[in-house]
Amino acid sequence: MSAILYYLSLPFIYLLSLLPFPVLYFFSDGLYLLLYYVIGYRKKVVFANLKNAFPGKATAELIILQKKFYKYFCDLFLETFKTLTISRKQMLKHCSFDPGADELFKTLAAENKNLIIVMGHKGNWEWAGNTFSICAQHQLYVIYHPLANKYFNRLVCKMRERFGTKLIPMKDTFRDMIKNRDQLNATAFIADQSPNPAKAHWMNFLNQDTPVFMGTEKIAQKVKYPIVFVSVKRLTRGYYTLTAELLQTPPYTGNEGDITEIHTLKLESDINEQPETWLWTHKRWKHKRF
């Protein structure tokens, strides 16, 4: 059944990817009305997340923010499919390096330093990977969770690898990073998912007690790579810029959890600047501290 669904969906997915941006966003507006007002996809989850994250906001403000999020979420969903057919020139027109980010990555490349990139599900993180692979001298590796559906997983991998990005399944992260250490590379961690609460670092994030993955910190300590935080800022509909900040450099001598708190609080600040562009549908706070 999964194979049949995939092959039936594939022509429509490619058709979407070929649509001019104005037409794509016309469909996105329709998808928003369907998703928000008719289906009500995860509306309770999103509203609860927003309410807990921004306790100072009135209900009316939260509803406005919720609607902005769903409008952006629909844009993001359809923008992702553009990766199947978009040209390099168009990709860089719609998602580009901030001058400071460009300078930072060129400096690190000139120093022959491999690095760890940490970011969140904010802005169009898929386009960010494409732009990095086109513009940067580092070979980009992205840590990912393979999808259960092998057909759609193959399609997602094809989109992510189209401009030169390479993927590492999460279970192989450290092994592959050691294998690739002689190549100038950057390994990207998206560090805002829900970890096993027993193995997580707990901290206050968006006004809530939150478990955070320690993987970025532990691997950085082992491989001794600099850590760069990348932010994807939406300029206007369909246009983004990548900013980058060097967060930490080895040797890492602080207390356990210090690195994790630094990049998590940086993400929190990033979300507060453009809250509608973070992935609020995620059940980020489903676990409680033991």
HELIX and SHEET records of a PDB file:
HELIX    1   1 SER A    2  LEU A   18  1                                  17    
HELIX    2   2 PHE A   21  TYR A   32  1                                  12    
HELIX    3   3 LEU A   33  ILE A   39  3                                   7    
HELIX    4   4 LYS A   43  ALA A   53  1                                  11    
HELIX    5   5 THR A   59  LYS A   82  1                                  24    
HELIX    6   6 ARG A   88  HIS A   94  1                                   7    
HELIX    7   7 PRO A   99  ALA A  110  1                                  12    
HELIX    8   8 TRP A  125  CYS A  135  1                                  11    
HELIX    9   9 LYS A  150  GLU A  161  1                                  12    
HELIX   10  10 MET A  170  ASP A  172  5                                   3    
HELIX   11  11 THR A  173  LYS A  179  1                                   7    
HELIX   12  12 GLY A  215  VAL A  223  1                                   9    
HELIX   13  13 ASP A  258  GLU A  273  1                                  16    
HELIX   14  14 PRO A  275  THR A  277  5                                   3    
SHEET    1   A 7 CYS A  95  PHE A  97  0                                        
SHEET    2   A 7 TYR A 239  GLN A 248  1                                        
SHEET    3   A 7 ILE A 227  THR A 236 -1                                        
SHEET    4   A 7 LEU A 115  MET A 119  1                                        
SHEET    5   A 7 ASN A 185  ILE A 190  1                                        
SHEET    6   A 7 GLN A 139  TYR A 144  1                                        
SHEET    7   A 7 LYS A 166  PRO A 169  1                                        
SHEET    1   B 2 HIS A 201  PHE A 205  0                                        
SHEET    2   B 2 GLN A 208  VAL A 212 -1                                        
END                                                                             
